[in-house]
Amino acid sequence: MAILDVNNIRKVYITRFGGNRVEALRDINFSVEEGEYVAIMGESGSGKSTLLNILAALDQPTSGEVLLDGKPMGDIPEKELAAFRRENLGFVFQDFNLLDTFSIRDNIYLPLVLSGHVGPTEMALRIKPLAQRLGIEQLLAKYPYEVSGGEKQRAAIARALITGPRLLLADEPTGALDSRATDGLLDIFEEVNRQGQTILMVTHSTKAASHAKRILFIKDGQIFHQIYRGDMSRASLFQQIADAQAALMTGGDAQ
């Protein structure tokens, strides 16, 4: 069953004085099945960040539509969008987006506090298994400036998951991490996905993408190629991703 449908998405930006039109996305079509783990790759300027903003309901397409669980996101009234994002989407960012004046625990609680529908007892019940799974139960009373980058990102993942989102969106989640923290984060994503969480990740990293089950490549605002992991080993998938990236850069055909 498709949890996300992206139909004929086009995005055109008009410069400040209306002199130029820039087509960032054109005729983007794909779907994401419930429980999938999809990575989106492309060079800078390819349109992948624009696409992520549209999927996150942070921007509107010029034409086309995005459906979450069959519901057109473009039909959601502006005043309801923030609540819709909190209830349905989880976000993990490259720079963590944690508040330094809040403890790790309070950062994780934040989307529940903003919703106004979850009391302290339920919050405590939700955070305990998440903190244990992510290995941060000893860090909850600390502040973001007191923990490492990898620990910050684990806290950000907990914050994204505590609402039980339909879709987890990750924007370059390993971009600010060292290799050890990156390995730990990618293992967490795989484990979370095995437990049923649908993930869509935008990344430049071949290593990060090789942990996904499907990789979409964007070039000049269009889907250029895709790879399904299937029964491939991670090493084989890594090589196929590297080959597709080389084709993107040289203008050749991906195999």
Phi and psi restraints in degrees (value plus and minus 20) as a CYANA .aco file:
   2 ALA   PHI     -96.4   -56.4
   2 ALA   PSI     107.0   147.0
   3 ILE   PHI    -110.4   -70.4
   3 ILE   PSI     -48.9    -8.9
   4 LEU   PHI    -152.0  -112.0
   4 LEU   PSI     108.7   148.7
   5 ASP   PHI    -143.1  -103.1
   5 ASP   PSI     106.7   146.7
   6 VAL   PHI    -134.9   -94.9
   6 VAL   PSI      92.9   132.9
   7 ASN   PHI    -139.1   -99.1
   7 ASN   PSI      92.9   132.9
   8 ASN   PHI      33.4    73.4
   8 ASN   PSI      22.9    62.9
   9 ILE   PHI     -94.1   -54.1
   9 ILE   PSI     110.4   150.4
  10 ARG   PHI    -153.3  -113.3
  10 ARG   PSI     116.9   156.9
  11 LYS   PHI    -154.1  -114.1
  11 LYS   PSI     101.5   141.5
  12 VAL   PHI    -140.1  -100.1
  12 VAL   PSI     107.8   147.8
  13 TYR   PHI    -122.7   -82.7
  13 TYR   PSI     119.1   159.1
  14 ILE   PHI    -130.6   -90.6
  14 ILE   PSI     109.7   149.7
  15 THR   PHI     -83.3   -43.3
  15 THR   PSI     145.0   185.0
  16 ARG   PHI     -70.1   -30.1
  16 ARG   PSI     -62.3   -22.3
  17 PHE   PHI    -122.4   -82.4
  17 PHE   PSI      -4.5    35.5
  18 GLY   PHI      53.5    93.5
  18 GLY   PSI      -5.8    34.2
  19 GLY   PHI    -100.2   -60.2
  19 GLY   PSI     -50.0   -10.0
  20 ASN   PHI    -152.3  -112.3
  20 ASN   PSI     126.5   166.5
  21 ARG   PHI    -134.5   -94.5
  21 ARG   PSI     106.6   146.6
  22 VAL   PHI    -133.2   -93.2
  22 VAL   PSI      99.1   139.1
  23 GLU   PHI    -110.6   -70.6
  23 GLU   PSI      80.6   120.6
  24 ALA   PHI     -99.4   -59.4
  24 ALA   PSI     -55.0   -15.0
  25 LEU   PHI    -155.9  -115.9
  25 LEU   PSI     123.9   163.9
  26 ARG   PHI    -166.4  -126.4
  26 ARG   PSI     103.3   143.3
  27 ASP   PHI      32.9    72.9
  27 ASP   PSI      34.5    74.5
  28 ILE   PHI    -108.0   -68.0
  28 ILE   PSI     103.8   143.8
  29 ASN   PHI    -156.6  -116.6
  29 ASN   PSI     104.3   144.3
  30 PHE   PHI    -188.6  -148.6
  30 PHE   PSI     146.7   186.7
  31 SER   PHI    -153.5  -113.5
  31 SER   PSI     138.1   178.1
  32 VAL   PHI    -144.4  -104.4
  32 VAL   PSI     103.1   143.1
  33 GLU   PHI     -99.2   -59.2
  33 GLU   PSI     133.3   173.3
  34 GLU   PHI     -80.0   -40.0
  34 GLU   PSI     110.7   150.7
  35 GLY   PHI      67.8   107.8
  35 GLY   PSI     -21.1    18.9
  36 GLU   PHI     -95.7   -55.7
  36 GLU   PSI     141.7   181.7
  37 TYR   PHI    -150.1  -110.1
  37 TYR   PSI      84.5   124.5
  38 VAL   PHI    -135.7   -95.7
  38 VAL   PSI     113.6   153.6
  39 ALA   PHI    -129.4   -89.4
  39 ALA   PSI     121.5   161.5
  40 ILE   PHI    -135.3   -95.3
  40 ILE   PSI     105.9   145.9
  41 MET   PHI    -144.4  -104.4
  41 MET   PSI     137.2   177.2
  42 GLY   PHI     149.4   189.4
  42 GLY   PSI     137.2   177.2
  43 GLU   PHI     -87.9   -47.9
  43 GLU   PSI     144.5   184.5
  44 SER   PHI     -77.3   -37.3
  44 SER   PSI     113.7   153.7
  45 GLY   PHI      66.6   106.6
  45 GLY   PSI     -17.2    22.8
  46 SER   PHI     -96.7   -56.7
  46 SER   PSI     -39.2     0.8
  47 GLY   PHI      91.4   131.4
  47 GLY   PSI     -20.5    19.5
  48 LYS   PHI     -88.1   -48.1
  48 LYS   PSI     -56.5   -16.5
  49 SER   PHI     -89.3   -49.3
  49 SER   PSI     -57.9   -17.9
  50 THR   PHI     -80.6   -40.6
  50 THR   PSI     -63.3   -23.3
  51 LEU   PHI     -82.3   -42.3
  51 LEU   PSI     -64.2   -24.2
  52 LEU   PHI     -81.4   -41.4
  52 LEU   PSI     -60.9   -20.9
  53 ASN   PHI     -82.3   -42.3
  53 ASN   PSI     -56.4   -16.4
  54 ILE   PHI     -89.8   -49.8
  54 ILE   PSI     -62.5   -22.5
  55 LEU   PHI     -84.8   -44.8
  55 LEU   PSI     -49.6    -9.6
  56 ALA   PHI    -105.6   -65.6
  56 ALA   PSI     -15.6    24.4
  57 ALA   PHI      40.0    80.0
  57 ALA   PSI       8.4    48.4
  58 LEU   PHI    -113.6   -73.6
  58 LEU   PSI     -33.2     6.8
  59 ASP   PHI    -166.7  -126.7
  59 ASP   PSI     138.6   178.6
  60 GLN   PHI    -130.4   -90.4
  60 GLN   PSI     120.1   160.1
  61 PRO   PHI     -91.5   -51.5
  61 PRO   PSI     135.1   175.1
  62 THR   PHI     -88.0   -48.0
  62 THR   PSI     -57.7   -17.7
  63 SER   PHI    -173.0  -133.0
  63 SER   PSI     146.2   186.2
  64 GLY   PHI      71.0   111.0
  64 GLY   PSI     159.9   199.9
  65 GLU   PHI    -168.6  -128.6
  65 GLU   PSI     135.1   175.1
  66 VAL   PHI    -138.7   -98.7
  66 VAL   PSI     109.2   149.2
  67 LEU   PHI    -136.9   -96.9
  67 LEU   PSI     111.7   151.7
  68 LEU   PHI    -132.6   -92.6
  68 LEU   PSI      98.4   138.4
  69 ASP   PHI      34.0    74.0
  69 ASP   PSI      17.7    57.7
  70 GLY   PHI      60.6   100.6
  70 GLY   PSI     -21.4    18.6
  71 LYS   PHI    -119.6   -79.6
  71 LYS   PSI     102.3   142.3
  72 PRO   PHI     -83.8   -43.8
  72 PRO   PSI     100.8   140.8
  73 MET   PHI     -88.4   -48.4
  73 MET   PSI     -45.9    -5.9
  74 GLY   PHI     -88.9   -48.9
  74 GLY   PSI     -34.6     5.4
  75 ASP   PHI    -107.4   -67.4
  75 ASP   PSI     -25.9    14.1
  76 ILE   PHI     -97.8   -57.8
  76 ILE   PSI     104.7   144.7
  77 PRO   PHI     -78.4   -38.4
  77 PRO   PSI     126.7   166.7
  78 GLU   PHI     -73.3   -33.3
  78 GLU   PSI     -60.3   -20.3
  79 LYS   PHI     -91.0   -51.0
  79 LYS   PSI     -33.6     6.4
  80 GLU   PHI    -122.8   -82.8
  80 GLU   PSI     -24.4    15.6
  81 LEU   PHI     -84.7   -44.7
  81 LEU   PSI     -62.2   -22.2
  82 ALA   PHI     -81.6   -41.6
  82 ALA   PSI     -64.0   -24.0
  83 ALA   PHI     -85.4   -45.4
  83 ALA   PSI     -58.7   -18.7
  84 PHE   PHI     -80.7   -40.7
  84 PHE   PSI     -65.1   -25.1
  85 ARG   PHI     -82.6   -42.6
  85 ARG   PSI     -63.9   -23.9
  86 ARG   PHI     -81.6   -41.6
  86 ARG   PSI     -58.7   -18.7
  87 GLU   PHI    -103.4   -63.4
  87 GLU   PSI     -43.9    -3.9
  88 ASN   PHI    -138.8   -98.8
  88 ASN   PSI     -42.7    -2.7
  89 LEU   PHI    -142.8  -102.8
  89 LEU   PSI     117.7   157.7
  90 GLY   PHI    -131.1   -91.1
  90 GLY   PSI     123.6   163.6
  91 PHE   PHI    -144.3  -104.3
  91 PHE   PSI     113.9   153.9
  92 VAL   PHI    -146.6  -106.6
  92 VAL   PSI     103.0   143.0
  93 PHE   PHI    -130.3   -90.3
  93 PHE   PSI     140.0   180.0
  94 GLN   PHI     -80.5   -40.5
  94 GLN   PSI     -60.6   -20.6
  95 ASP   PHI    -119.4   -79.4
  95 ASP   PSI       0.7    40.7
  96 PHE   PHI      52.9    92.9
  96 PHE   PSI     -64.5   -24.5
  97 ASN   PHI      36.4    76.4
  97 ASN   PSI      20.9    60.9
  98 LEU   PHI    -112.3   -72.3
  98 LEU   PSI     130.3   170.3
  99 LEU   PHI    -112.3   -72.3
  99 LEU   PSI     100.3   140.3
 100 ASP   PHI     -86.8   -46.8
 100 ASP   PSI     -42.1    -2.1
 101 THR   PHI    -106.8   -66.8
 101 THR   PSI     -22.2    17.8
 102 PHE   PHI    -128.1   -88.1
 102 PHE   PSI     125.3   165.3
 103 SER   PHI     -87.0   -47.0
 103 SER   PSI     146.8   186.8
 104 ILE   PHI     -77.6   -37.6
 104 ILE   PSI     -62.2   -22.2
 105 ARG   PHI     -79.5   -39.5
 105 ARG   PSI     -66.9   -26.9
 106 ASP   PHI     -90.3   -50.3
 106 ASP   PSI     -51.3   -11.3
 107 ASN   PHI     -82.6   -42.6
 107 ASN   PSI     -62.5   -22.5
 108 ILE   PHI     -87.9   -47.9
 108 ILE   PSI     -57.4   -17.4
 109 TYR   PHI     -90.1   -50.1
 109 TYR   PSI     -39.9     0.1
 110 LEU   PHI     -70.5   -30.5
 110 LEU   PSI     -68.4   -28.4
 111 PRO   PHI     -83.7   -43.7
 111 PRO   PSI     -49.5    -9.5
 112 LEU   PHI     -92.6   -52.6
 112 LEU   PSI     -58.7   -18.7
 113 VAL   PHI     -82.9   -42.9
 113 VAL   PSI     -63.9   -23.9
 114 LEU   PHI     -85.3   -45.3
 114 LEU   PSI     -51.6   -11.6
 115 SER   PHI     -87.7   -47.7
 115 SER   PSI     -51.5   -11.5
 116 GLY   PHI      53.8    93.8
 116 GLY   PSI     -10.9    29.1
 117 HIS   PHI    -131.5   -91.5
 117 HIS   PSI     -23.7    16.3
 118 VAL   PHI    -141.8  -101.8
 118 VAL   PSI     106.2   146.2
 119 GLY   PHI    -106.6   -66.6
 119 GLY   PSI     151.3   191.3
 120 PRO   PHI     -77.3   -37.3
 120 PRO   PSI     -58.9   -18.9
 121 THR   PHI     -84.1   -44.1
 121 THR   PSI     -65.3   -25.3
 122 GLU   PHI     -86.0   -46.0
 122 GLU   PSI     -57.8   -17.8
 123 MET   PHI     -79.2   -39.2
 123 MET   PSI     -66.0   -26.0
 124 ALA   PHI     -83.5   -43.5
 124 ALA   PSI     -57.3   -17.3
 125 LEU   PHI     -86.7   -46.7
 125 LEU   PSI     -55.8   -15.8
 126 ARG   PHI     -95.0   -55.0
 126 ARG   PSI     -58.7   -18.7
 127 ILE   PHI     -94.6   -54.6
 127 ILE   PSI     -48.7    -8.7
 128 LYS   PHI     -80.1   -40.1
 128 LYS   PSI     -74.9   -34.9
 129 PRO   PHI     -85.9   -45.9
 129 PRO   PSI     -53.1   -13.1
 130 LEU   PHI     -84.3   -44.3
 130 LEU   PSI     -67.3   -27.3
 131 ALA   PHI     -82.7   -42.7
 131 ALA   PSI     -58.5   -18.5
 132 GLN   PHI     -86.4   -46.4
 132 GLN   PSI     -64.8   -24.8
 133 ARG   PHI     -82.6   -42.6
 133 ARG   PSI     -56.9   -16.9
 134 LEU   PHI    -113.0   -73.0
 134 LEU   PSI     -21.1    18.9
 135 GLY   PHI      50.4    90.4
 135 GLY   PSI      12.7    52.7
 136 ILE   PHI    -142.8  -102.8
 136 ILE   PSI      -3.8    36.2
 137 GLU   PHI     -82.9   -42.9
 137 GLU   PSI     -45.7    -5.7
 138 GLN   PHI    -104.9   -64.9
 138 GLN   PSI     -22.1    17.9
 139 LEU   PHI    -127.4   -87.4
 139 LEU   PSI     -23.8    16.2
 140 LEU   PHI     -81.6   -41.6
 140 LEU   PSI     -49.8    -9.8
 141 ALA   PHI    -107.1   -67.1
 141 ALA   PSI     -28.4    11.6
 142 LYS   PHI    -100.6   -60.6
 142 LYS   PSI     151.0   191.0
 143 TYR   PHI    -128.9   -88.9
 143 TYR   PSI     136.1   176.1
 144 PRO   PHI     -72.5   -32.5
 144 PRO   PSI     -56.4   -16.4
 145 TYR   PHI     -91.9   -51.9
 145 TYR   PSI     -27.4    12.6
 146 GLU   PHI    -118.5   -78.5
 146 GLU   PSI     -21.0    19.0
 147 VAL   PHI    -145.0  -105.0
 147 VAL   PSI     146.6   186.6
 148 SER   PHI     -97.6   -57.6
 148 SER   PSI     149.8   189.8
 149 GLY   PHI     -80.7   -40.7
 149 GLY   PSI     -62.0   -22.0
 150 GLY   PHI     -82.8   -42.8
 150 GLY   PSI     -58.8   -18.8
 151 GLU   PHI     -89.6   -49.6
 151 GLU   PSI     -56.5   -16.5
 152 LYS   PHI     -80.2   -40.2
 152 LYS   PSI     -63.9   -23.9
 153 GLN   PHI     -88.0   -48.0
 153 GLN   PSI     -53.4   -13.4
 154 ARG   PHI     -84.1   -44.1
 154 ARG   PSI     -59.6   -19.6
 155 ALA   PHI     -84.3   -44.3
 155 ALA   PSI     -59.7   -19.7
 156 ALA   PHI     -84.4   -44.4
 156 ALA   PSI     -56.0   -16.0
 157 ILE   PHI     -86.0   -46.0
 157 ILE   PSI     -62.7   -22.7
 158 ALA   PHI     -80.6   -40.6
 158 ALA   PSI     -62.3   -22.3
 159 ARG   PHI     -81.2   -41.2
 159 ARG   PSI     -58.9   -18.9
 160 ALA   PHI     -89.5   -49.5
 160 ALA   PSI     -51.9   -11.9
 161 LEU   PHI    -112.6   -72.6
 161 LEU   PSI     -36.6     3.4
 162 ILE   PHI     -86.6   -46.6
 162 ILE   PSI     -40.8    -0.8
 163 THR   PHI    -106.3   -66.3
 163 THR   PSI     -25.6    14.4
 164 GLY   PHI      46.9    86.9
 164 GLY   PSI      33.6    73.6
 165 PRO   PHI     -88.3   -48.3
 165 PRO   PSI     132.1   172.1
 166 ARG   PHI     -89.7   -49.7
 166 ARG   PSI     -54.0   -14.0
 167 LEU   PHI    -159.9  -119.9
 167 LEU   PSI     110.4   150.4
 168 LEU   PHI    -120.2   -80.2
 168 LEU   PSI     100.9   140.9
 169 LEU   PHI    -126.7   -86.7
 169 LEU   PSI     106.8   146.8
 170 ALA   PHI    -143.3  -103.3
 170 ALA   PSI     105.7   145.7
 171 ASP   PHI    -128.7   -88.7
 171 ASP   PSI      82.7   122.7
 172 GLU   PHI      27.3    67.3
 172 GLU   PSI      34.8    74.8
 173 PRO   PHI     -86.2   -46.2
 173 PRO   PSI     -39.2     0.8
 174 THR   PHI    -121.4   -81.4
 174 THR   PSI     -17.5    22.5
 175 GLY   PHI     -82.1   -42.1
 175 GLY   PSI     -49.3    -9.3
 176 ALA   PHI    -126.3   -86.3
 176 ALA   PSI      -5.4    34.6
 177 LEU   PHI    -130.9   -90.9
 177 LEU   PSI     131.4   171.4
 178 ASP   PHI     -97.6   -57.6
 178 ASP   PSI     155.3   195.3
 179 SER   PHI     -83.4   -43.4
 179 SER   PSI     -58.1   -18.1
 180 ARG   PHI     -87.2   -47.2
 180 ARG   PSI     -65.8   -25.8
 181 ALA   PHI     -85.3   -45.3
 181 ALA   PSI     -55.4   -15.4
 182 THR   PHI     -81.4   -41.4
 182 THR   PSI     -66.6   -26.6
 183 ASP   PHI     -79.1   -39.1
 183 ASP   PSI     -63.2   -23.2
 184 GLY   PHI     -84.3   -44.3
 184 GLY   PSI     -62.0   -22.0
 185 LEU   PHI     -83.6   -43.6
 185 LEU   PSI     -64.0   -24.0
 186 LEU   PHI     -87.1   -47.1
 186 LEU   PSI     -54.8   -14.8
 187 ASP   PHI     -83.1   -43.1
 187 ASP   PSI     -59.5   -19.5
 188 ILE   PHI     -83.9   -43.9
 188 ILE   PSI     -65.2   -25.2
 189 PHE   PHI     -79.0   -39.0
 189 PHE   PSI     -62.9   -22.9
 190 GLU   PHI     -83.6   -43.6
 190 GLU   PSI     -61.8   -21.8
 191 GLU   PHI     -85.5   -45.5
 191 GLU   PSI     -63.7   -23.7
 192 VAL   PHI     -81.3   -41.3
 192 VAL   PSI     -60.6   -20.6
 193 ASN   PHI     -86.2   -46.2
 193 ASN   PSI     -60.8   -20.8
 194 ARG   PHI     -80.0   -40.0
 194 ARG   PSI     -48.5    -8.5
 195 GLN   PHI    -105.3   -65.3
 195 GLN   PSI     -14.4    25.6
 196 GLY   PHI      90.2   130.2
 196 GLY   PSI     -24.1    15.9
 197 GLN   PHI     -95.7   -55.7
 197 GLN   PSI     108.1   148.1
 198 THR   PHI     -99.4   -59.4
 198 THR   PSI     111.0   151.0
 199 ILE   PHI    -148.4  -108.4
 199 ILE   PSI     115.6   155.6
 200 LEU   PHI    -147.8  -107.8
 200 LEU   PSI      99.9   139.9
 201 MET   PHI    -142.8  -102.8
 201 MET   PSI     110.9   150.9
 202 VAL   PHI    -116.6   -76.6
 202 VAL   PSI     109.4   149.4
 203 THR   PHI    -173.4  -133.4
 203 THR   PSI     130.7   170.7
 204 HIS   PHI    -111.6   -71.6
 204 HIS   PSI     -35.3     4.7
 205 SER   PHI    -105.1   -65.1
 205 SER   PSI     100.3   140.3
 206 THR   PHI     -81.2   -41.2
 206 THR   PSI     -59.7   -19.7
 207 LYS   PHI     -81.4   -41.4
 207 LYS   PSI     -66.3   -26.3
 208 ALA   PHI     -83.3   -43.3
 208 ALA   PSI     -64.5   -24.5
 209 ALA   PHI     -84.4   -44.4
 209 ALA   PSI     -49.3    -9.3
 210 SER   PHI     -89.6   -49.6
 210 SER   PSI     -28.0    12.0
 211 HIS   PHI    -110.1   -70.1
 211 HIS   PSI     -30.7     9.3
 212 ALA   PHI    -101.9   -61.9
 212 ALA   PSI     148.3   188.3
 213 LYS   PHI    -112.6   -72.6
 213 LYS   PSI     -40.5    -0.5
 214 ARG   PHI    -170.0  -130.0
 214 ARG   PSI     121.8   161.8
 215 ILE   PHI    -143.8  -103.8
 215 ILE   PSI     106.1   146.1
 216 LEU   PHI    -124.9   -84.9
 216 LEU   PSI     114.9   154.9
 217 PHE   PHI    -131.0   -91.0
 217 PHE   PSI     109.2   149.2
 218 ILE   PHI    -129.7   -89.7
 218 ILE   PSI     114.6   154.6
 219 LYS   PHI    -159.2  -119.2
 219 LYS   PSI     108.7   148.7
 220 ASP   PHI      31.2    71.2
 220 ASP   PSI      20.4    60.4
 221 GLY   PHI      59.2    99.2
 221 GLY   PSI     -10.1    29.9
 222 GLN   PHI    -150.2  -110.2
 222 GLN   PSI     135.8   175.8
 223 ILE   PHI     -90.4   -50.4
 223 ILE   PSI      99.4   139.4
 224 PHE   PHI    -115.6   -75.6
 224 PHE   PSI     -54.1   -14.1
 225 HIS   PHI    -188.6  -148.6
 225 HIS   PSI     139.6   179.6
 226 GLN   PHI    -165.3  -125.3
 226 GLN   PSI     131.9   171.9
 227 ILE   PHI    -148.0  -108.0
 227 ILE   PSI     110.2   150.2
 228 TYR   PHI    -117.9   -77.9
 228 TYR   PSI     113.9   153.9
 229 ARG   PHI     -88.6   -48.6
 229 ARG   PSI     -66.7   -26.7
 230 GLY   PHI      35.0    75.0
 230 GLY   PSI    -147.8  -107.8
 231 ASP   PHI    -115.3   -75.3
 231 ASP   PSI     -11.1    28.9
 232 MET   PHI     -84.0   -44.0
 232 MET   PSI     124.9   164.9
 233 SER   PHI     -89.8   -49.8
 233 SER   PSI     141.3   181.3
 234 ARG   PHI     -83.9   -43.9
 234 ARG   PSI     -54.7   -14.7
 235 ALA   PHI     -84.2   -44.2
 235 ALA   PSI     -62.4   -22.4
 236 SER   PHI     -86.5   -46.5
 236 SER   PSI     -61.0   -21.0
 237 LEU   PHI     -84.4   -44.4
 237 LEU   PSI     -62.1   -22.1
 238 PHE   PHI     -75.3   -35.3
 238 PHE   PSI     -64.6   -24.6
 239 GLN   PHI     -87.2   -47.2
 239 GLN   PSI     -59.8   -19.8
 240 GLN   PHI     -84.6   -44.6
 240 GLN   PSI     -58.6   -18.6
 241 ILE   PHI     -83.9   -43.9
 241 ILE   PSI     -64.7   -24.7
 242 ALA   PHI     -80.9   -40.9
 242 ALA   PSI     -60.8   -20.8
 243 ASP   PHI     -84.6   -44.6
 243 ASP   PSI     -61.5   -21.5
 244 ALA   PHI     -86.2   -46.2
 244 ALA   PSI     -58.0   -18.0
 245 GLN   PHI     -85.0   -45.0
 245 GLN   PSI     -58.8   -18.8
 246 ALA   PHI     -82.8   -42.8
 246 ALA   PSI     -59.8   -19.8
 247 ALA   PHI     -85.0   -45.0
 247 ALA   PSI     -57.1   -17.1
 248 LEU   PHI     -80.1   -40.1
 248 LEU   PSI     -62.7   -22.7
 249 MET   PHI     -96.9   -56.9
 249 MET   PSI     -50.7   -10.7
 250 THR   PHI    -116.3   -76.3
 250 THR   PSI     -30.9     9.1
 251 GLY   PHI      64.9   104.9
 251 GLY   PSI      -9.0    31.0
 252 GLY   PHI    -101.3   -61.3
 252 GLY   PSI    -196.7  -156.7
 253 ASP   PHI    -117.5   -77.5
 253 ASP   PSI     108.0   148.0
 254 ALA   PHI     -92.6   -52.6
 254 ALA   PSI     122.4   162.4
